[in-house]
Amino acid sequence: MSRPALWGLMAEFATADALLAAARAAHAAGYRRAEAYSPFAVEGLAEAVGFTGSRVPLFTLLGALAGGIGGYFLQWYAAVVDFPVNVGGRPLNSWPMFVPITFEMGVLGGAFAAVIAMLVGSGLPRLRHPLFAAPDFDLAMRNRFFLCLRADEPVFDREKAEDFLRGLQPLLCVEVAA
Amino acid sequence: MKRWTLLGAVLLLLSIAGWRLAPRLFLAGWLSAWWWCLGLVLGCWVNAWMYRLTGGAWGEAFAQLAPRLASRLPWLLLALVPVLLGVPLLYPWATDRSWLHEVAHPGFPGLWLSQPFFFGRLVVYALACWWLARGLRDPRKGRAAASLLAYAVVGTLGAVDLLMSLLPRWYSTAFGLVSLSQQALAGAALGTLAASVGPRPAPWRDLGNLLLMWTMSWAYLAFMQFLIIWAENLPREIAWYVPRMQTGWRWAGLALVLLQLAIPFSALLLRAVKDHPARLRWVAVLLLVASALNAAWTIVPSVAPENLHALWLLPLLFAGAALLFLPGRLHAEA
């Protein structure tokens, strides 16, 4: 009998501290793509699974710059090139008047870029994930803490991973089918 | 630390030469250095009161520093006496009442800007400052809230009377708020600097975000005042900006945009700056220098916009005032 394809092995813990310790142990054991799930943000958990930082801030900055420059260009083009109107003798390129819109468009572009970069970087949106079929996983929204070792990383070996997870004294250790 | 105080006194004595050369400029410079020091003390208290009302760990630096800053406040308040003696020289409304003919309803402004009432108000402001700054290290929440409210009123009126009335017919309803936000920014910078040279770790990112918030608040208020006046372009309103944009002071204004907005804003967006006290310290120092420049830019061009003696006199006055009226050590002994 052949085994079904495996997405990963998951252990369930009762407290945030146990999960934090498990995540650190997994990182120390060489698992670089381990994933942790908790009902609330746990201080230091992201660093424990080896999350070093994301490129969301960079995309936010680029989006803000694009929005700001675009906002200024829009006003400049409308006021200077496309439809120049003398308003009370002010210069056509009235830059002080353009600053508020430029700033607002910068904020808008930055916010859009941040949200889109976060979704794309997280692999969202998706309708199905192997984890949702795992037993108990709905408790990750309530009072349980999970650590999953993914099968797609080079160091992953089924038996070793299972031994490792059982060694952490979890409440439960389950296979996650792909 | 006595040495520094002495040095400050010597610098102020040297600056008396400016009194001989350009009396109005000297008075305006004295007022701006004084206003800067007072703003640091009160601005630090603003953050301390906010911290008292919100809690958390970010404000420990302000709760420590504010009472220490207030220790020299009586001397600072006394240092306003030279300006009081120079009121007839410094404030056009004190001697020349002809501007009242150009006002539609001269009754109230004529009464408000008359010498006896003006001096009386200043005494009340000084007493209010003294009451505000004699707060304990941990004031009760009610006291902190009352202090913030009182500061908003007294700080606004003080800015209007001492700074705005240098140009008698000019007024801006945002002036008080711009001044309050500027003081809170300077106080936050001083508190952050004190924390970064102190012995204890602090939530640096929170302090960095606090500075970012005050920087943006000040920039928003100051720019909106400018934008509305620029857009309307009325002679009575632009009177305040003309000496700041059509004399050498335009470079000070440009420096302000860079030093108090562009550079700190960009730096404080980066966690690489906010999470490291050694880097955050430099942003705080930059903001302190900018706040001194801002005090000079807000006051001196209204009085003597084209006097080049400002170039040596103002640094002397500001350095002297800082050494004399700010505590030598920013943090208590660990």
Interface residues (C-beta under 8 A of the other chain):
Chain A: P57 L61 G88 G89 R90 S94 P96 M97 V99 P100
Chain B: F223 F226 L227 W230 A231 N233 L269 R271
